[in-house]
Amino acid sequence: MSNSIELSSVSNIKWGGVRSSPYGIKPFPQPEEWANAMKIMAEYFPGSTPLAVWGIGEIFFDGTNSGMEMGFPNPDGKYDDDNGRIRFSDEDKYERYLSYFDSQGIQVFLQVEPGFADIGLLIDATFKQYGHHSSVIGFGVDVEWYQSQKNGGENASVTDELAKDWEEKVKSYNDSYRLFLKHYDKFQLPSNYRGDIIFIDDTQGFPSYEAFLVEMTDFAKYFEPNPVMYQIGYGGKDAVKNKETGETDKYWWAKLPKPIPQTIGRELAQQRTSNSDVGVVWVDFTLRDVISEN
Protein backbone atom coordinates (compact mmCIF):
# COMPACT_ATOMS: atom_id res chain seq x y z
CA MET A 1 0.00 0.00 0.00
CA SER A 2 1.43 3.39 -0.93
CA ASN A 3 0.45 6.76 0.46
CA SER A 4 0.91 10.28 -0.83
CA ILE A 5 2.06 12.12 2.26
CA GLU A 6 3.31 15.56 3.11
CA LEU A 7 6.86 15.36 4.46
CA SER A 8 7.18 16.29 8.11
CA SER A 9 9.79 18.86 9.04
CA VAL A 10 10.09 17.51 12.58
CA SER A 11 13.46 15.82 13.11
CA ASN A 12 13.11 14.35 16.60
CA ILE A 13 10.53 11.67 15.75
CA LYS A 14 12.67 8.56 16.01
CA TRP A 15 9.93 5.93 15.75
CA GLY A 16 6.66 5.66 13.88
CA GLY A 17 4.68 2.53 14.54
CA VAL A 18 1.83 0.58 16.04
CA ARG A 19 0.72 -1.18 19.20
CA SER A 20 -0.24 -4.82 18.80
CA SER A 21 -2.27 -6.78 21.35
CA PRO A 22 -4.13 -10.10 21.35
CA TYR A 23 -7.45 -8.26 21.72
CA GLY A 24 -7.13 -4.99 19.78
CA ILE A 25 -7.74 -5.79 16.11
CA LYS A 26 -9.89 -8.45 14.44
CA PRO A 27 -8.99 -10.36 12.39
CA PHE A 28 -5.38 -10.33 13.55
CA PRO A 29 -3.22 -9.16 10.62
CA GLN A 30 -0.63 -11.30 8.92
CA PRO A 31 3.08 -10.44 9.38
CA GLU A 32 3.20 -8.62 6.03
CA GLU A 33 0.17 -6.51 6.97
CA TRP A 34 1.68 -5.50 10.31
CA ALA A 35 4.97 -4.61 8.66
CA ASN A 36 3.17 -2.56 6.04
CA ALA A 37 1.29 -0.60 8.70
CA MET A 38 4.50 0.12 10.61
CA LYS A 39 6.27 1.26 7.46
CA ILE A 40 3.42 3.59 6.57
CA MET A 41 3.55 5.07 10.06
CA ALA A 42 7.31 5.61 9.70
CA GLU A 43 6.86 7.16 6.24
CA TYR A 44 4.76 9.87 7.85
CA PHE A 45 7.90 11.00 9.69
CA PRO A 46 10.93 10.87 7.37
CA GLY A 47 14.02 9.55 9.11
CA SER A 48 12.04 7.56 11.66
CA THR A 49 12.21 3.79 12.16
CA PRO A 50 9.16 1.51 11.89
CA LEU A 51 8.31 0.23 15.36
CA ALA A 52 6.11 -2.33 17.08
CA VAL A 53 5.00 -2.12 20.69
CA TRP A 54 4.24 -5.82 20.61
CA GLY A 55 2.09 -7.38 23.30
CA ILE A 56 3.25 -10.97 23.85
CA GLY A 57 0.13 -11.91 25.80
CA GLU A 58 -2.33 -10.34 28.21
CA ILE A 59 -3.27 -10.16 31.84
CA PHE A 60 -5.66 -12.63 33.47
CA PHE A 61 -7.52 -11.65 36.63
CA ASP A 62 -7.62 -13.65 39.85
CA GLY A 63 -7.23 -11.18 42.69
CA THR A 64 -3.67 -11.20 44.05
CA ASN A 65 -3.00 -14.25 41.87
CA SER A 66 -3.65 -12.24 38.70
CA GLY A 67 -0.89 -12.78 36.19
CA MET A 68 0.23 -12.97 32.59
CA GLU A 69 -1.00 -15.22 29.80
CA MET A 70 2.06 -15.60 27.60
CA GLY A 71 1.71 -16.13 23.86
CA PHE A 72 4.40 -18.81 23.73
CA PRO A 73 5.25 -22.14 25.42
CA ASN A 74 7.48 -22.44 28.46
CA PRO A 75 11.01 -22.21 26.96
CA ASP A 76 12.60 -25.67 27.24
CA GLY A 77 9.92 -26.41 29.85
CA LYS A 78 12.29 -25.05 32.49
CA TYR A 79 11.05 -21.59 33.38
CA ASP A 80 9.41 -20.68 36.68
CA ASP A 81 5.65 -20.07 36.37
CA ASP A 82 5.58 -18.01 39.58
CA ASN A 83 3.05 -20.29 41.30
CA GLY A 84 0.66 -20.12 38.38
CA ARG A 85 0.90 -16.36 37.83
CA ILE A 86 2.65 -17.01 34.52
CA ARG A 87 0.62 -19.15 32.14
CA PHE A 88 2.44 -20.39 29.07
CA SER A 89 0.71 -21.22 25.79
CA ASP A 90 0.70 -24.55 23.98
CA GLU A 91 1.90 -22.82 20.81
CA ASP A 92 4.15 -19.94 19.87
CA LYS A 93 1.86 -17.26 18.46
CA TYR A 94 4.49 -14.69 17.58
CA GLU A 95 7.65 -16.39 16.29
CA ARG A 96 6.69 -16.07 12.63
CA TYR A 97 5.87 -12.40 13.10
CA LEU A 98 9.20 -11.57 14.71
CA SER A 99 11.07 -13.63 12.12
CA TYR A 100 9.46 -11.58 9.37
CA PHE A 101 10.15 -8.30 11.16
CA ASP A 102 13.84 -9.30 11.38
CA SER A 103 14.02 -9.04 7.59
CA GLN A 104 12.11 -5.77 7.31
CA GLY A 105 14.15 -3.27 9.33
CA ILE A 106 11.50 -3.11 12.04
CA GLN A 107 12.28 -2.54 15.72
CA VAL A 108 10.21 -4.30 18.38
CA PHE A 109 9.57 -3.79 22.07
CA LEU A 110 8.06 -6.88 23.72
CA GLN A 111 5.35 -5.81 26.17
CA VAL A 112 3.77 -7.53 29.17
CA GLU A 113 0.65 -6.90 31.25
CA PRO A 114 1.99 -8.56 34.39
CA GLY A 115 -0.64 -8.56 37.10
CA PHE A 116 1.19 -9.98 40.13
CA ALA A 117 3.61 -12.06 38.05
CA ASP A 118 7.26 -11.45 38.89
CA ILE A 119 8.72 -9.03 36.34
CA GLY A 120 12.17 -10.61 36.50
CA LEU A 121 10.73 -14.02 35.62
CA LEU A 122 8.76 -12.49 32.74
CA ILE A 123 11.92 -10.86 31.41
CA ASP A 124 13.83 -14.15 31.65
CA ALA A 125 11.22 -16.17 29.78
CA THR A 126 10.66 -13.48 27.15
CA PHE A 127 14.29 -13.09 26.17
CA LYS A 128 14.91 -16.84 26.29
CA GLN A 129 12.13 -17.24 23.74
CA TYR A 130 12.69 -14.19 21.56
CA GLY A 131 16.11 -12.76 22.40
CA HIS A 132 17.62 -14.20 19.21
CA HIS A 133 15.60 -11.86 17.01
CA SER A 134 17.49 -8.90 15.56
CA SER A 135 14.27 -6.87 15.49
CA VAL A 136 13.89 -7.01 19.28
CA ILE A 137 15.31 -3.90 20.96
CA GLY A 138 13.75 -4.02 24.40
CA PHE A 139 11.05 -4.92 26.88
CA GLY A 140 8.08 -2.97 28.16
CA VAL A 141 5.67 -3.01 31.08
CA ASP A 142 2.14 -1.68 30.80
CA VAL A 143 1.99 -0.42 34.36
CA GLU A 144 -1.79 -0.06 34.32
CA TRP A 145 -1.81 -3.83 34.81
CA TYR A 146 1.03 -4.07 37.34
CA GLN A 147 -0.37 -5.76 40.47
CA SER A 148 -3.90 -5.10 39.25
CA GLN A 149 -6.48 -7.45 40.78
CA LYS A 150 -9.38 -6.85 38.41
CA ASN A 151 -10.30 -5.09 35.19
CA GLY A 152 -10.70 -1.42 36.02
CA GLY A 153 -8.99 -1.88 39.38
CA GLU A 154 -6.06 0.04 40.73
CA ASN A 155 -2.45 -0.82 39.96
CA ALA A 156 0.69 -0.53 42.06
CA SER A 157 2.99 2.32 41.11
CA VAL A 158 6.57 1.75 39.96
CA THR A 159 9.12 3.04 42.46
CA ASP A 160 12.57 4.31 41.55
CA GLU A 161 14.08 1.13 42.98
CA LEU A 162 11.83 -1.13 40.93
CA ALA A 163 12.48 0.80 37.73
CA LYS A 164 16.22 0.56 38.27
CA ASP A 165 16.05 -3.17 39.03
CA TRP A 166 13.91 -3.90 35.97
CA GLU A 167 16.14 -1.89 33.69
CA GLU A 168 19.26 -3.63 34.98
CA LYS A 169 17.58 -7.00 34.41
CA VAL A 170 16.71 -6.09 30.81
CA LYS A 171 20.20 -4.81 30.08
CA SER A 172 21.76 -7.93 31.58
CA TYR A 173 20.61 -9.68 28.39
CA ASN A 174 21.91 -7.00 26.03
CA ASP A 175 23.27 -3.63 27.11
CA SER A 176 21.65 -1.99 24.09
CA TYR A 177 18.18 -3.19 25.10
CA ARG A 178 15.90 -0.57 26.55
CA LEU A 179 13.02 -0.70 28.99
CA PHE A 180 9.80 1.19 28.49
CA LEU A 181 7.22 1.97 31.15
CA LYS A 182 3.70 2.89 30.10
CA HIS A 183 0.83 4.54 31.97
CA TYR A 184 -1.77 7.24 31.51
CA ASP A 185 -0.85 8.76 34.89
CA LYS A 186 2.74 9.98 35.14
CA PHE A 187 2.63 9.71 38.93
CA GLN A 188 2.34 5.92 38.63
CA LEU A 189 5.83 5.89 37.10
CA PRO A 190 9.18 6.45 38.87
CA SER A 191 9.40 9.91 40.37
CA ASN A 192 13.17 10.40 40.05
CA TYR A 193 14.95 7.46 38.42
CA ARG A 194 15.26 7.89 34.67
CA GLY A 195 18.19 5.75 33.49
CA ASP A 196 17.81 4.83 29.82
CA ILE A 197 14.04 4.29 30.14
CA ILE A 198 11.48 5.30 27.50
CA PHE A 199 8.17 6.53 28.92
CA ILE A 200 4.87 6.00 27.10
CA ASP A 201 1.66 7.95 27.62
CA ASP A 202 -1.54 6.13 26.58
CA THR A 203 -4.10 8.50 28.09
CA GLN A 204 -7.49 8.56 26.38
CA GLY A 205 -10.97 10.02 26.90
CA PHE A 206 -10.29 13.68 26.08
CA PRO A 207 -13.00 16.26 25.35
CA SER A 208 -10.94 17.85 22.56
CA TYR A 209 -7.72 17.78 20.57
CA GLU A 210 -6.50 20.77 22.56
CA ALA A 211 -6.95 18.94 25.87
CA PHE A 212 -5.13 15.93 24.43
CA LEU A 213 -2.13 18.07 23.42
CA VAL A 214 -1.92 19.65 26.88
CA GLU A 215 -1.77 16.23 28.58
CA MET A 216 0.76 14.75 26.20
CA THR A 217 3.00 17.81 26.36
CA ASP A 218 2.93 17.81 30.16
CA PHE A 219 3.84 14.11 30.24
CA ALA A 220 6.83 14.67 27.96
CA LYS A 221 8.09 17.62 30.03
CA TYR A 222 7.84 15.59 33.23
CA PHE A 223 10.19 12.92 31.89
CA GLU A 224 12.67 15.13 30.02
CA PRO A 225 15.29 14.53 28.80
CA ASN A 226 14.26 10.90 28.35
CA PRO A 227 12.53 9.79 25.15
CA VAL A 228 8.76 9.51 25.19
CA MET A 229 6.25 7.72 23.02
CA TYR A 230 2.62 8.63 22.54
CA GLN A 231 0.20 5.71 22.15
CA ILE A 232 -2.74 7.30 20.41
CA GLY A 233 -5.79 6.68 18.23
CA TYR A 234 -8.30 5.31 20.72
CA GLY A 235 -11.87 4.78 19.58
CA GLY A 236 -14.49 2.08 19.25
CA LYS A 237 -16.82 0.31 21.64
CA ASP A 238 -14.24 -0.48 24.32
CA ALA A 239 -12.53 2.92 24.38
CA VAL A 240 -12.94 5.35 27.27
CA LYS A 241 -15.63 7.98 26.71
CA ASN A 242 -15.14 11.51 27.91
CA LYS A 243 -17.57 12.43 30.70
CA GLU A 244 -18.35 15.83 29.19
CA THR A 245 -18.92 14.85 25.58
CA GLY A 246 -19.93 11.20 25.96
CA GLU A 247 -17.59 10.46 23.04
CA THR A 248 -14.33 8.59 22.55
CA ASP A 249 -11.21 10.29 21.22
CA LYS A 250 -12.13 9.29 17.69
CA TYR A 251 -14.87 11.94 17.81
CA TRP A 252 -12.24 14.69 17.57
CA TRP A 253 -9.27 13.00 15.91
CA ALA A 254 -11.38 11.81 12.96
CA LYS A 255 -11.91 15.49 12.03
CA LEU A 256 -8.19 16.30 11.79
CA PRO A 257 -6.37 16.74 8.45
CA LYS A 258 -5.24 13.50 6.82
CA PRO A 259 -3.05 11.58 7.23
CA ILE A 260 -4.22 11.85 10.81
CA PRO A 261 -1.25 10.11 12.52
CA GLN A 262 1.13 12.53 10.81
CA THR A 263 -0.93 15.57 11.84
CA ILE A 264 -0.97 14.50 15.48
CA GLY A 265 2.61 13.24 15.64
CA ARG A 266 4.08 16.35 14.10
CA GLU A 267 2.17 18.58 16.53
CA LEU A 268 3.28 16.52 19.53
CA ALA A 269 6.92 16.50 18.48
CA GLN A 270 6.96 20.23 17.88
CA GLN A 271 5.64 20.86 21.38
CA ARG A 272 8.61 19.17 23.07
CA THR A 273 10.78 21.77 24.78
CA SER A 274 13.88 19.64 24.19
CA ASN A 275 15.01 17.76 21.12
CA SER A 276 14.67 14.42 22.88
CA ASP A 277 13.47 11.46 20.83
CA VAL A 278 9.77 10.91 20.23
CA GLY A 279 7.77 7.88 19.14
CA VAL A 280 4.28 7.99 17.61
CA VAL A 281 2.44 4.71 18.11
CA TRP A 282 -1.05 4.15 16.74
CA VAL A 283 -3.15 1.74 18.78
CA ASP A 284 -4.41 -1.39 17.04
CA PHE A 285 -8.10 -0.86 17.83
CA THR A 286 -8.47 1.71 15.03
CA LEU A 287 -5.41 0.96 12.94
CA ARG A 288 -7.35 -0.01 9.83
CA ASP A 289 -9.29 3.26 10.02
CA VAL A 290 -6.19 5.40 9.46
CA ILE A 291 -3.89 3.16 7.43
CA SER A 292 -6.54 2.81 4.70
CA GLU A 293 -7.65 6.45 4.82
CA ASN A 294 -5.52 7.85 1.99
N, C-alpha and C positions, 0 to 999 in steps of 0.2 A: 504494500500500500504506500503510495507516495502522497505527500502533502505540499501544497504551495504555502510557504510560511514566510512571514516577515522576520528578518534576522534581528535577534535581540542584541542590544548594545551592552548588556550587562555582562561583566567579565568574571564575576565571582560565583556564578552558578556552576558548581563542580559536577553535580549529578542531576540528571533528569530521569525519572523512572516511575515505577509502580509499586504498590503494595499487593502482595498475594496472600490469600488466606484460604483455608479449606471451605469457608462458608460465604465468601464475598461475591463470587461471580459464578453464574450457572448458564450453560455448561462450562466446566473448567477448561480453559483454553489449552491447546496443544503447545509444545515447546516453541514451535515456530511462531505461533500467534503471540505468545508472551514476549518473545524476543522482538518481534515487530513493534509491539506496543511500547516497549522500553526504548527502542531506537527512535521512534517517532517523538517520544517525550524528550529525548536528548537532542533531537534535531531542532526542537523549539528553542534551544539555548546553545548556540554554536560554541564548541570547545568543551562542552560537558560530556560526561561518560554515562552511557545507559546503565541503569541501576535497578536491582530488585531488592525490596525489603520483603524477604521470603519467609512466610510463616511455615514452620516445619511440623505443625500440629496445632492443637488448641487445648484450652483449659477444659477440665471436667470438674464439676462441683460436687463436693461431699464434705461440707463444713471445713474443719481444720485438716481433713484428709484430701482436700481438693488438690489436684495436680495437673500433670501435662500428658495429653494423649499425643505421643510421637508418631510421625508419619513414616517410620521405618522400624525394622526389627531390632532387637537387642544385638548390638555388634558382637559377634562371636559368642553370643549367649552369655557373656561374662560381666555385663555392666549392672551395677547396683540399681534396683528399681525403687529405692527409697521407701521401703515398706508399702509398696503399691501406689505411691504418689507419682511414679513414672510408669506409664503404660505404653509398652512398645507394640507396634503393628505387626501383623503377619507378613506384610509385604512392604517393599520400599516404594513409596509413592513419588519420590522426587529425584531419584538418581538419574533418570533419563532427561529430566529437565536441566539439572545442573551440568550434565555431560554436554548437552547442546549449548548451554550458555558459555561453557569453556571455549567453544570454537567461535563465539560471536562477539568477543570483546566486552562482555557484560560483567559487571561487578555485582556481587551478591552478599547481603547481610542475612544470616540465618537467625530468625526470630522465634522466641518462645513466649508462651503465656503460662507462667509457671505454677500459679496457685501456691501451695505450700511445698512443692518439690524443691529439693536442694539445687541451687543454681550451679554450684560446682559440678555436681553429678550430671546436670543437663549439658553443661559445657563439654565435659569429658565425652559423653556419648555422642554428642553432635559432631565434634571434630574427629572422633574415631570413625564415624560413618562418612563424613563429607569433607574432611580436611585435605583430601588428596586433590580436590578440585581447584584449578587455577582461578576460577571465577569467584571463589569464596574469599572475601576480604575481612570478614568479621562476624560478630555475634551481637544479637540485640535482645533486650528484655522489654516487653510491653508491661510497664509497671502498674498499669491499671489492674492487672490480674496477678500482681505479686501478693501472696498471702490473702487472696480474696476468697471468701467462703461461699459466696453465692452471686449469681448474675445481678448486677446492680448494687452489690455490696461494696463496702469500703475495702481499700487495699492498705498494706503497710507501706510507709514511705521508705525511700532508699537513703540511708545515712552516708556520710562521707566515708566511713570505714568500710561499709559494704561495697560502695562503688569502687573504692581502691582495690579491695580484695577481688572483686569480679574482674576488673580490668587486668590485674596481674595474672589471674587465672587464664584469661583469654590470650594474653601475650605470651604466656608460657608455651603455647603451641606454635606461635609464630609472632615475632616481635612487631611485624608490620600489621598484624590484625588489629582491628579497632572494635571497641565496644560502643553500642548505642544504648541509650536509655530514653524511653518514650513515655510521655504522659501529657494529659491536657491541663494539668495543674503543676506549674513549675515548682511549687513548694513541696511536692511529693518526690522531688529529685534532690540530689545532694546539694546542700547549701553552700559549701565551700570547695570541696574537692572537684577538680576539673580534669586533671590528667590529659589524656589524649581522647577523651570521650566525645562522641557526637550526641547532641540532644535533639529529640524529635517532638514537635508539638502536633497533636492530632485533635485539637479542640474542634468542636462542631456545635451547631445550634445557635448561630448568630442571627440577629435581626436584620443585618445589612452587611454589605461588602465593607463599608467603612469600619464597622465594629470588628469585623474579622481582621482587617489590617492592623488595627490598634492592638489586638491581642497578640497576633503573631510578631509584631514589631517589638512589643514589650518582652515576649519570651526570648527573642534573639538577643536583646540588650542584656537581659539577666545573665545569660550564659557566655557573653563575650569574654575572651576572643575565640572561644571554641566554635567549631562548625555547628550549624543547625540544619535540620531538615524540616520541611513543612509537609505533613501528610494531609492532603486536602481532597475536596471533591465529594463530600458526603451528600447523600440523597437517597430516596427510596423508602420503602415501608419500615425498615428497621433503623433508620437514621433518627437522631435526636431532633425534635421539633422545638423551635424557639417559643418560649412562653408568651411573648408579645404577639408574634405574627401567626403562630400555629403552623408555621412552615419549616421545612428542612432547609439546609443551606442551598440546595439546588434552586430554590425559589429565586435567589438573587444571583447566584453564579451563572445560571443559564442565560441571563440577560446580558452578560459581558461580551465584549468583542471576541470573535473567534480568530485563531484557536484559543479557547478559554484557558487551558493550562499555561500557555505562554503569557497571556495577559496577566494572570495572577502571579506567576513566578517572577516575571520581570518587575512587577510592582513591589513584591516582597523583597527581592534582592536589592533594589534601589533604596529601600528604606533602612537597610543595615547601616549603622553608623561606623562600622569598620569594614574592611575588605575581606573579612573572614569567609570561608567557604560556605556555600548554601546548597541544599538539595531540595528539589521539588518533586514530590512523590504523590502521584494520583492514586486514590484508593480504588480497590477493585470493584466495589459495589456499582460504580457508575462508569467504569472504564470504557465500555463499549459506547457510551453516550458521547464521549469526547474524542475518542480515537477515530470514529467514523463520521465526525461532524463536517469534515472539509471536502 
